[in-house]
Amino acid sequence: MLDASEPLLTFVSPLTGLSPDTFFYVRAYAIDSQNQVSYGKELAFRTVP
């Protein structure tokens, strides 16, 4: 679980080779030093035709 006093970090990860005119759903996750998993928001997008 994120501590509200800790700064939030931003990361970028390019998605390549995606099929055209297709819906995709992505969700980031992180595993901390105690092997606890935290998830980001699920995002949905559609690639161009």
PDBQT receptor file of N, H, CA, C and O in Angstrom, charges set to zero:
ATOM      1  N   MET A   1       0.856  -1.175   0.000  1.00  0.00    +0.000 N 
ATOM      2  CA  MET A   1       0.000   0.000   0.000  1.00  0.00    +0.000 C 
ATOM      3  C   MET A   1       0.895   1.229   0.000  1.00  0.00    +0.000 C 
ATOM      4  O   MET A   1       1.874   1.290   0.744  1.00  0.00    +0.000 OA
ATOM      5  N   LEU A   2       0.564   2.196  -0.825  1.00  0.00    +0.000 N 
ATOM      6  H   LEU A   2      -0.231   2.146  -1.429  1.00  0.00    +0.000 HD
ATOM      7  CA  LEU A   2       1.349   3.421  -0.883  1.00  0.00    +0.000 C 
ATOM      8  C   LEU A   2       1.096   4.277   0.344  1.00  0.00    +0.000 C 
ATOM      9  O   LEU A   2      -0.034   4.407   0.817  1.00  0.00    +0.000 OA
ATOM     10  N   ASP A   3       2.166   4.852   0.842  1.00  0.00    +0.000 N 
ATOM     11  H   ASP A   3       3.083   4.747   0.458  1.00  0.00    +0.000 HD
ATOM     12  CA  ASP A   3       2.076   5.783   1.954  1.00  0.00    +0.000 C 
ATOM     13  C   ASP A   3       1.821   7.170   1.362  1.00  0.00    +0.000 C 
ATOM     14  O   ASP A   3       2.546   7.594   0.463  1.00  0.00    +0.000 OA
ATOM     15  N   ALA A   4       0.821   7.870   1.842  1.00  0.00    +0.000 N 
ATOM     16  H   ALA A   4       0.231   7.525   2.573  1.00  0.00    +0.000 HD
ATOM     17  CA  ALA A   4       0.448   9.177   1.287  1.00  0.00    +0.000 C 
ATOM     18  C   ALA A   4       1.576  10.200   1.404  1.00  0.00    +0.000 C 
ATOM     19  O   ALA A   4       1.571  11.200   0.688  1.00  0.00    +0.000 OA
ATOM     20  N   SER A   5       2.531   9.971   2.284  1.00  0.00    +0.000 N 
ATOM     21  H   SER A   5       2.536   9.158   2.866  1.00  0.00    +0.000 HD
ATOM     22  CA  SER A   5       3.639  10.917   2.444  1.00  0.00    +0.000 C 
ATOM     23  C   SER A   5       4.751  10.685   1.415  1.00  0.00    +0.000 C 
ATOM     24  O   SER A   5       5.636  11.527   1.266  1.00  0.00    +0.000 OA
ATOM     25  N   GLU A   6       4.713   9.576   0.719  1.00  0.00    +0.000 N 
ATOM     26  H   GLU A   6       3.994   8.892   0.840  1.00  0.00    +0.000 HD
ATOM     27  CA  GLU A   6       5.739   9.278  -0.278  1.00  0.00    +0.000 C 
ATOM     28  C   GLU A   6       5.366   9.909  -1.615  1.00  0.00    +0.000 C 
ATOM     29  O   GLU A   6       4.190   9.950  -1.973  1.00  0.00    +0.000 OA
ATOM     30  N   PRO A   7       6.367  10.406  -2.360  1.00  0.00    +0.000 N 
ATOM     31  CA  PRO A   7       6.067  11.015  -3.662  1.00  0.00    +0.000 C 
ATOM     32  C   PRO A   7       5.611   9.959  -4.663  1.00  0.00    +0.000 C 
ATOM     33  O   PRO A   7       6.057   8.813  -4.620  1.00  0.00    +0.000 OA
ATOM     34  N   LEU A   8       4.728  10.357  -5.555  1.00  0.00    +0.000 N 
ATOM     35  H   LEU A   8       4.366  11.289  -5.590  1.00  0.00    +0.000 HD
ATOM     36  CA  LEU A   8       4.283   9.461  -6.612  1.00  0.00    +0.000 C 
ATOM     37  C   LEU A   8       5.257   9.541  -7.773  1.00  0.00    +0.000 C 
ATOM     38  O   LEU A   8       5.784  10.614  -8.071  1.00  0.00    +0.000 OA
ATOM     39  N   LEU A   9       5.497   8.436  -8.420  1.00  0.00    +0.000 N 
ATOM     40  H   LEU A   9       5.069   7.565  -8.179  1.00  0.00    +0.000 HD
ATOM     41  CA  LEU A   9       6.420   8.380  -9.546  1.00  0.00    +0.000 C 
ATOM     42  C   LEU A   9       5.641   8.158 -10.832  1.00  0.00    +0.000 C 
ATOM     43  O   LEU A   9       4.570   7.551 -10.828  1.00  0.00    +0.000 OA
ATOM     44  N   THR A  10       6.181   8.646 -11.910  1.00  0.00    +0.000 N 
ATOM     45  H   THR A  10       7.051   9.140 -11.914  1.00  0.00    +0.000 HD
ATOM     46  CA  THR A  10       5.582   8.460 -13.224  1.00  0.00    +0.000 C 
ATOM     47  C   THR A  10       6.516   7.600 -14.053  1.00  0.00    +0.000 C 
ATOM     48  O   THR A  10       7.735   7.749 -13.975  1.00  0.00    +0.000 OA
ATOM     49  N   PHE A  11       5.958   6.713 -14.837  1.00  0.00    +0.000 N 
ATOM     50  H   PHE A  11       4.968   6.592 -14.901  1.00  0.00    +0.000 HD
ATOM     51  CA  PHE A  11       6.782   5.928 -15.751  1.00  0.00    +0.000 C 
ATOM     52  C   PHE A  11       6.075   5.833 -17.089  1.00  0.00    +0.000 C 
ATOM     53  O   PHE A  11       4.860   6.002 -17.188  1.00  0.00    +0.000 OA
ATOM     54  N   VAL A  12       6.863   5.559 -18.110  1.00  0.00    +0.000 N 
ATOM     55  H   VAL A  12       7.850   5.421 -18.029  1.00  0.00    +0.000 HD
ATOM     56  CA  VAL A  12       6.339   5.422 -19.469  1.00  0.00    +0.000 C 
ATOM     57  C   VAL A  12       6.837   4.094 -20.015  1.00  0.00    +0.000 C 
ATOM     58  O   VAL A  12       8.009   3.749 -19.863  1.00  0.00    +0.000 OA
ATOM     59  N   SER A  13       5.953   3.362 -20.643  1.00  0.00    +0.000 N 
ATOM     60  H   SER A  13       5.001   3.641 -20.767  1.00  0.00    +0.000 HD
ATOM     61  CA  SER A  13       6.324   2.101 -21.273  1.00  0.00    +0.000 C 
ATOM     62  C   SER A  13       5.622   2.023 -22.625  1.00  0.00    +0.000 C 
ATOM     63  O   SER A  13       4.407   1.832 -22.678  1.00  0.00    +0.000 OA
ATOM     64  N   PRO A  14       6.370   2.170 -23.717  1.00  0.00    +0.000 N 
ATOM     65  CA  PRO A  14       5.748   2.142 -25.034  1.00  0.00    +0.000 C 
ATOM     66  C   PRO A  14       5.094   0.791 -25.334  1.00  0.00    +0.000 C 
ATOM     67  O   PRO A  14       5.621  -0.262 -24.977  1.00  0.00    +0.000 OA
ATOM     68  N   LEU A  15       3.954   0.844 -25.987  1.00  0.00    +0.000 N 
ATOM     69  H   LEU A  15       3.526   1.700 -26.277  1.00  0.00    +0.000 HD
ATOM     70  CA  LEU A  15       3.272  -0.361 -26.457  1.00  0.00    +0.000 C 
ATOM     71  C   LEU A  15       3.419  -0.387 -27.971  1.00  0.00    +0.000 C 
ATOM     72  O   LEU A  15       2.932   0.507 -28.664  1.00  0.00    +0.000 OA
ATOM     73  N   THR A  16       4.084  -1.401 -28.478  1.00  0.00    +0.000 N 
ATOM     74  H   THR A  16       4.480  -2.127 -27.915  1.00  0.00    +0.000 HD
ATOM     75  CA  THR A  16       4.338  -1.475 -29.917  1.00  0.00    +0.000 C 
ATOM     76  C   THR A  16       3.742  -2.746 -30.501  1.00  0.00    +0.000 C 
ATOM     77  O   THR A  16       3.500  -3.719 -29.786  1.00  0.00    +0.000 OA
ATOM     78  N   GLY A  17       3.509  -2.726 -31.801  1.00  0.00    +0.000 N 
ATOM     79  H   GLY A  17       3.705  -1.935 -32.382  1.00  0.00    +0.000 HD
ATOM     80  CA  GLY A  17       3.027  -3.917 -32.493  1.00  0.00    +0.000 C 
ATOM     81  C   GLY A  17       1.581  -4.256 -32.204  1.00  0.00    +0.000 C 
ATOM     82  O   GLY A  17       1.175  -5.406 -32.369  1.00  0.00    +0.000 OA
ATOM     83  N   LEU A  18       0.788  -3.277 -31.772  1.00  0.00    +0.000 N 
ATOM     84  H   LEU A  18       1.117  -2.343 -31.638  1.00  0.00    +0.000 HD
ATOM     85  CA  LEU A  18      -0.611  -3.549 -31.462  1.00  0.00    +0.000 C 
ATOM     86  C   LEU A  18      -1.440  -3.630 -32.736  1.00  0.00    +0.000 C 
ATOM     87  O   LEU A  18      -1.175  -2.922 -33.707  1.00  0.00    +0.000 OA
ATOM     88  N   SER A  19      -2.424  -4.480 -32.723  1.00  0.00    +0.000 N 
ATOM     89  H   SER A  19      -2.639  -5.055 -31.934  1.00  0.00    +0.000 HD
ATOM     90  CA  SER A  19      -3.304  -4.635 -33.882  1.00  0.00    +0.000 C 
ATOM     91  C   SER A  19      -4.142  -3.373 -34.067  1.00  0.00    +0.000 C 
ATOM     92  O   SER A  19      -4.571  -2.761 -33.089  1.00  0.00    +0.000 OA
ATOM     93  N   PRO A  20      -4.378  -2.982 -35.328  1.00  0.00    +0.000 N 
ATOM     94  CA  PRO A  20      -5.201  -1.803 -35.576  1.00  0.00    +0.000 C 
ATOM     95  C   PRO A  20      -6.673  -2.046 -35.259  1.00  0.00    +0.000 C 
ATOM     96  O   PRO A  20      -7.154  -3.179 -35.291  1.00  0.00    +0.000 OA
ATOM     97  N   ASP A  21      -7.373  -0.959 -34.955  1.00  0.00    +0.000 N 
ATOM     98  H   ASP A  21      -6.983  -0.039 -34.929  1.00  0.00    +0.000 HD
ATOM     99  CA  ASP A  21      -8.814  -0.984 -34.719  1.00  0.00    +0.000 C 
ATOM    100  C   ASP A  21      -9.212  -2.039 -33.678  1.00  0.00    +0.000 C 
ATOM    101  O   ASP A  21     -10.144  -2.818 -33.880  1.00  0.00    +0.000 OA
ATOM    102  N   THR A  22      -8.485  -2.037 -32.569  1.00  0.00    +0.000 N 
ATOM    103  H   THR A  22      -7.728  -1.404 -32.404  1.00  0.00    +0.000 HD
ATOM    104  CA  THR A  22      -8.687  -3.032 -31.518  1.00  0.00    +0.000 C 
ATOM    105  C   THR A  22      -8.722  -2.332 -30.163  1.00  0.00    +0.000 C 
ATOM    106  O   THR A  22      -7.968  -1.388 -29.928  1.00  0.00    +0.000 OA
ATOM    107  N   PHE A  23      -9.590  -2.790 -29.282  1.00  0.00    +0.000 N 
ATOM    108  H   PHE A  23     -10.203  -3.557 -29.473  1.00  0.00    +0.000 HD
ATOM    109  CA  PHE A  23      -9.637  -2.270 -27.916  1.00  0.00    +0.000 C 
ATOM    110  C   PHE A  23      -8.618  -3.007 -27.059  1.00  0.00    +0.000 C 
ATOM    111  O   PHE A  23      -8.468  -4.224 -27.165  1.00  0.00    +0.000 OA
ATOM    112  N   PHE A  24      -7.922  -2.264 -26.215  1.00  0.00    +0.000 N 
ATOM    113  H   PHE A  24      -8.044  -1.275 -26.130  1.00  0.00    +0.000 HD
ATOM    114  CA  PHE A  24      -6.950  -2.831 -25.295  1.00  0.00    +0.000 C 
ATOM    115  C   PHE A  24      -7.213  -2.286 -23.900  1.00  0.00    +0.000 C 
ATOM    116  O   PHE A  24      -7.720  -1.176 -23.736  1.00  0.00    +0.000 OA
ATOM    117  N   TYR A  25      -6.866  -3.074 -22.912  1.00  0.00    +0.000 N 
ATOM    118  H   TYR A  25      -6.455  -3.975 -23.045  1.00  0.00    +0.000 HD
ATOM    119  CA  TYR A  25      -6.976  -2.685 -21.513  1.00  0.00    +0.000 C 
ATOM    120  C   TYR A  25      -5.610  -2.894 -20.878  1.00  0.00    +0.000 C 
ATOM    121  O   TYR A  25      -5.007  -3.957 -21.030  1.00  0.00    +0.000 OA
ATOM    122  N   VAL A  26      -5.125  -1.892 -20.174  1.00  0.00    +0.000 N 
ATOM    123  H   VAL A  26      -5.615  -1.028 -20.051  1.00  0.00    +0.000 HD
ATOM    124  CA  VAL A  26      -3.820  -1.990 -19.522  1.00  0.00    +0.000 C 
ATOM    125  C   VAL A  26      -3.949  -1.571 -18.060  1.00  0.00    +0.000 C 
ATOM    126  O   VAL A  26      -4.826  -0.791 -17.691  1.00  0.00    +0.000 OA
ATOM    127  N   ARG A  27      -3.055  -2.108 -17.245  1.00  0.00    +0.000 N 
ATOM    128  H   ARG A  27      -2.342  -2.742 -17.544  1.00  0.00    +0.000 HD
ATOM    129  CA  ARG A  27      -3.034  -1.780 -15.827  1.00  0.00    +0.000 C 
ATOM    130  C   ARG A  27      -1.616  -1.974 -15.311  1.00  0.00    +0.000 C 
ATOM    131  O   ARG A  27      -1.028  -3.045 -15.466  1.00  0.00    +0.000 OA
ATOM    132  N   ALA A  28      -1.082  -0.940 -14.703  1.00  0.00    +0.000 N 
ATOM    133  H   ALA A  28      -1.561  -0.070 -14.578  1.00  0.00    +0.000 HD
ATOM    134  CA  ALA A  28       0.268  -1.026 -14.141  1.00  0.00    +0.000 C 
ATOM    135  C   ALA A  28       0.216  -1.700 -12.772  1.00  0.00    +0.000 C 
ATOM    136  O   ALA A  28      -0.797  -1.665 -12.074  1.00  0.00    +0.000 OA
ATOM    137  N   TYR A  29       1.335  -2.308 -12.415  1.00  0.00    +0.000 N 
ATOM    138  H   TYR A  29       2.158  -2.336 -12.982  1.00  0.00    +0.000 HD
ATOM    139  CA  TYR A  29       1.436  -2.862 -11.070  1.00  0.00    +0.000 C 
ATOM    140  C   TYR A  29       2.873  -2.740 -10.583  1.00  0.00    +0.000 C 
ATOM    141  O   TYR A  29       3.805  -2.619 -11.378  1.00  0.00    +0.000 OA
ATOM    142  N   ALA A  30       3.035  -2.774  -9.283  1.00  0.00    +0.000 N 
ATOM    143  H   ALA A  30       2.278  -2.872  -8.637  1.00  0.00    +0.000 HD
ATOM    144  CA  ALA A  30       4.356  -2.707  -8.661  1.00  0.00    +0.000 C 
ATOM    145  C   ALA A  30       4.403  -3.706  -7.522  1.00  0.00    +0.000 C 
ATOM    146  O   ALA A  30       3.405  -3.943  -6.842  1.00  0.00    +0.000 OA
ATOM    147  N   ILE A  31       5.574  -4.288  -7.323  1.00  0.00    +0.000 N 
ATOM    148  H   ILE A  31       6.385  -4.096  -7.875  1.00  0.00    +0.000 HD
ATOM    149  CA  ILE A  31       5.801  -5.227  -6.223  1.00  0.00    +0.000 C 
ATOM    150  C   ILE A  31       6.845  -4.607  -5.307  1.00  0.00    +0.000 C 
ATOM    151  O   ILE A  31       7.945  -4.274  -5.750  1.00  0.00    +0.000 OA
ATOM    152  N   ASP A  32       6.505  -4.450  -4.029  1.00  0.00    +0.000 N 
ATOM    153  H   ASP A  32       5.612  -4.720  -3.669  1.00  0.00    +0.000 HD
ATOM    154  CA  ASP A  32       7.440  -3.818  -3.103  1.00  0.00    +0.000 C 
ATOM    155  C   ASP A  32       8.417  -4.828  -2.510  1.00  0.00    +0.000 C 
ATOM    156  O   ASP A  32       8.392  -6.010  -2.852  1.00  0.00    +0.000 OA
ATOM    157  N   SER A  33       9.267  -4.348  -1.626  1.00  0.00    +0.000 N 
ATOM    158  H   SER A  33       9.288  -3.388  -1.349  1.00  0.00    +0.000 HD
ATOM    159  CA  SER A  33      10.317  -5.199  -1.043  1.00  0.00    +0.000 C 
ATOM    160  C   SER A  33       9.766  -6.316  -0.170  1.00  0.00    +0.000 C 
ATOM    161  O   SER A  33      10.490  -7.256   0.158  1.00  0.00    +0.000 OA
ATOM    162  N   GLN A  34       8.481  -6.228   0.216  1.00  0.00    +0.000 N 
ATOM    163  H   GLN A  34       7.893  -5.464  -0.051  1.00  0.00    +0.000 HD
ATOM    164  CA  GLN A  34       7.850  -7.282   1.005  1.00  0.00    +0.000 C 
ATOM    165  C   GLN A  34       6.936  -8.145   0.133  1.00  0.00    +0.000 C 
ATOM    166  O   GLN A  34       6.082  -8.872   0.639  1.00  0.00    +0.000 OA
ATOM    167  N   ASN A  35       7.130  -8.052  -1.178  1.00  0.00    +0.000 N 
ATOM    168  H   ASN A  35       7.824  -7.461  -1.589  1.00  0.00    +0.000 HD
ATOM    169  CA  ASN A  35       6.365  -8.818  -2.170  1.00  0.00    +0.000 C 
ATOM    170  C   ASN A  35       4.867  -8.527  -2.147  1.00  0.00    +0.000 C 
ATOM    171  O   ASN A  35       4.058  -9.379  -2.515  1.00  0.00    +0.000 OA
ATOM    172  N   GLN A  36       4.505  -7.336  -1.721  1.00  0.00    +0.000 N 
ATOM    173  H   GLN A  36       5.162  -6.644  -1.423  1.00  0.00    +0.000 HD
ATOM    174  CA  GLN A  36       3.105  -6.929  -1.793  1.00  0.00    +0.000 C 
ATOM    175  C   GLN A  36       2.882  -6.232  -3.130  1.00  0.00    +0.000 C 
ATOM    176  O   GLN A  36       3.710  -5.437  -3.574  1.00  0.00    +0.000 OA
ATOM    177  N   VAL A  37       1.772  -6.533  -3.755  1.00  0.00    +0.000 N 
ATOM    178  H   VAL A  37       1.099  -7.178  -3.394  1.00  0.00    +0.000 HD
ATOM    179  CA  VAL A  37       1.473  -5.999  -5.080  1.00  0.00    +0.000 C 
ATOM    180  C   VAL A  37       0.481  -4.845  -4.959  1.00  0.00    +0.000 C 
ATOM    181  O   VAL A  37      -0.526  -4.948  -4.259  1.00  0.00    +0.000 OA
ATOM    182  N   SER A  38       0.777  -3.755  -5.646  1.00  0.00    +0.000 N 
ATOM    183  H   SER A  38       1.595  -3.671  -6.215  1.00  0.00    +0.000 HD
ATOM    184  CA  SER A  38      -0.134  -2.611  -5.740  1.00  0.00    +0.000 C 
ATOM    185  C   SER A  38      -0.469  -2.407  -7.213  1.00  0.00    +0.000 C 
ATOM    186  O   SER A  38       0.396  -2.531  -8.080  1.00  0.00    +0.000 OA
ATOM    187  N   TYR A  39      -1.732  -2.092  -7.485  1.00  0.00    +0.000 N 
ATOM    188  H   TYR A  39      -2.435  -1.991  -6.781  1.00  0.00    +0.000 HD
ATOM    189  CA  TYR A  39      -2.191  -1.928  -8.864  1.00  0.00    +0.000 C 
ATOM    190  C   TYR A  39      -2.601  -0.493  -9.127  1.00  0.00    +0.000 C 
ATOM    191  O   TYR A  39      -3.131   0.189  -8.249  1.00  0.00    +0.000 OA
ATOM    192  N   GLY A  40      -2.349  -0.042 -10.351  1.00  0.00    +0.000 N 
ATOM    193  H   GLY A  40      -1.919  -0.595 -11.064  1.00  0.00    +0.000 HD
ATOM    194  CA  GLY A  40      -2.824   1.263 -10.800  1.00  0.00    +0.000 C 
ATOM    195  C   GLY A  40      -4.218   1.120 -11.374  1.00  0.00    +0.000 C 
ATOM    196  O   GLY A  40      -4.816   0.044 -11.351  1.00  0.00    +0.000 OA
ATOM    197  N   LYS A  41      -4.721   2.230 -11.890  1.00  0.00    +0.000 N 
ATOM    198  H   LYS A  41      -4.235   3.104 -11.908  1.00  0.00    +0.000 HD
ATOM    199  CA  LYS A  41      -6.039   2.216 -12.513  1.00  0.00    +0.000 C 
ATOM    200  C   LYS A  41      -5.981   1.472 -13.841  1.00  0.00    +0.000 C 
ATOM    201  O   LYS A  41      -4.976   1.510 -14.552  1.00  0.00    +0.000 OA
ATOM    202  N   GLU A  42      -7.078   0.796 -14.159  1.00  0.00    +0.000 N 
ATOM    203  H   GLU A  42      -7.895   0.765 -13.583  1.00  0.00    +0.000 HD
ATOM    204  CA  GLU A  42      -7.179   0.154 -15.462  1.00  0.00    +0.000 C 
ATOM    205  C   GLU A  42      -7.518   1.219 -16.491  1.00  0.00    +0.000 C 
ATOM    206  O   GLU A  42      -8.409   2.042 -16.279  1.00  0.00    +0.000 OA
ATOM    207  N   LEU A  43      -6.803   1.194 -17.603  1.00  0.00    +0.000 N 
ATOM    208  H   LEU A  43      -6.080   0.525 -17.775  1.00  0.00    +0.000 HD
ATOM    209  CA  LEU A  43      -7.050   2.123 -18.692  1.00  0.00    +0.000 C 
ATOM    210  C   LEU A  43      -7.453   1.357 -19.931  1.00  0.00    +0.000 C 
ATOM    211  O   LEU A  43      -6.936   0.270 -20.193  1.00  0.00    +0.000 OA
ATOM    212  N   ALA A  44      -8.364   1.913 -20.685  1.00  0.00    +0.000 N 
ATOM    213  H   ALA A  44      -8.783   2.795 -20.472  1.00  0.00    +0.000 HD
ATOM    214  CA  ALA A  44      -8.823   1.283 -21.925  1.00  0.00    +0.000 C 
ATOM    215  C   ALA A  44      -8.577   2.251 -23.063  1.00  0.00    +0.000 C 
ATOM    216  O   ALA A  44      -8.736   3.463 -22.911  1.00  0.00    +0.000 OA
ATOM    217  N   PHE A  45      -8.190   1.706 -24.202  1.00  0.00    +0.000 N 
ATOM    218  H   PHE A  45      -8.061   0.722 -24.325  1.00  0.00    +0.000 HD
ATOM    219  CA  PHE A  45      -8.020   2.542 -25.384  1.00  0.00    +0.000 C 
ATOM    220  C   PHE A  45      -8.236   1.685 -26.630  1.00  0.00    +0.000 C 
ATOM    221  O   PHE A  45      -8.207   0.456 -26.581  1.00  0.00    +0.000 OA
ATOM    222  N   ARG A  46      -8.449   2.367 -27.729  1.00  0.00    +0.000 N 
ATOM    223  H   ARG A  46      -8.472   3.366 -27.769  1.00  0.00    +0.000 HD
ATOM    224  CA  ARG A  46      -8.663   1.711 -29.022  1.00  0.00    +0.000 C 
ATOM    225  C   ARG A  46      -7.603   2.227 -29.989  1.00  0.00    +0.000 C 
ATOM    226  O   ARG A  46      -7.376   3.434 -30.077  1.00  0.00    +0.000 OA
ATOM    227  N   THR A  47      -6.960   1.326 -30.707  1.00  0.00    +0.000 N 
ATOM    228  H   THR A  47      -7.144   0.346 -30.635  1.00  0.00    +0.000 HD
ATOM    229  CA  THR A  47      -5.967   1.742 -31.690  1.00  0.00    +0.000 C 
ATOM    230  C   THR A  47      -6.680   2.235 -32.954  1.00  0.00    +0.000 C 
ATOM    231  O   THR A  47      -7.827   1.877 -33.220  1.00  0.00    +0.000 OA
ATOM    232  N   VAL A  48      -5.979   3.053 -33.710  1.00  0.00    +0.000 N 
ATOM    233  H   VAL A  48      -5.047   3.344 -33.494  1.00  0.00    +0.000 HD
ATOM    234  CA  VAL A  48      -6.558   3.614 -34.923  1.00  0.00    +0.000 C 
ATOM    235  C   VAL A  48      -6.691   2.523 -35.992  1.00  0.00    +0.000 C 
ATOM    236  O   VAL A  48      -5.909   1.573 -36.028  1.00  0.00    +0.000 OA
ATOM    237  N   PRO A  49      -7.694   2.679 -36.859  1.00  0.00    +0.000 N 
ATOM    238  CA  PRO A  49      -7.874   1.671 -37.933  1.00  0.00    +0.000 C 
ATOM    239  C   PRO A  49      -6.728   1.670 -38.929  1.00  0.00    +0.000 C 
ATOM    240  O   PRO A  49      -6.736   0.886 -39.879  1.00  0.00    +0.000 OA
TER     241      PRO A  49
